[in-house]
Amino acid sequence: MGNPQNLSPTALRAKRARDLAAAKTPKRKARKAENQRIGQRSDSDLHHTSCGVRRVSVAYNRASHSRNEV
């Protein structure tokens, strides 16, 4: 895997450990399982909110800098 953030080897190992720990939390595991049950499509993302899951455009879900939290 590459290092697009140009992190030092020590920082990269720490980041990968943090990312792996975050991916293994019960909340994240539940969201991944829910996504698999619903079925992901290439033309949209599943957006998790406090009210449940909504199917939204890829651009909307990944452009967090240009929208308010729903």
Buried (B, 14 or more C-beta within 10 A) or exposed (E): EEEEEEEEEEEBEEEEEEEEEEEEEEEEEEBEEEBEEEEEEEEBBBBBEEEEBBBBEEEBBEEEEEEEEE
